[in-house]
Amino acid sequence: MIYLVALVLPPLALLIYGKVFQAIINLVIYILAWVVFIFSLFLGGSPGFVLWLIAALHAILAINDAKKNARAAGLRT
C-alpha cells in the first residue's frame, strides 16, 4: 500500500516513513514536475512526466531502504 502512495504522492509516502529531509527534496522535485508538466502541455511532449517518475522512483527506493534497515535492525537484536 505504501508503494501505491509513493507512486501517487511521493513526498507524503516519505513523510509517513519519517524521512523528512528526503520528503522536502522530493517535494521540490514533485512541484517542479507539475510546473514543467503544465508548461509542456503548450509545447507538446512530457518532460514533467520524467520528473514525476524520478520523484516516485526516489520515494520507492527510500522506502525500500527504510524497510530493509528495519528488518536488519530487527535481526540483530
Secondary structure, 3 states (H helix, E strand, C coil): CHHHHHHHCHHHHHHHCCCHHHHHHHHHHHHHHHHHHHHHHHHCCCHHHHHHHHHHHHHHHHHHHHHHHHHHHHHHC
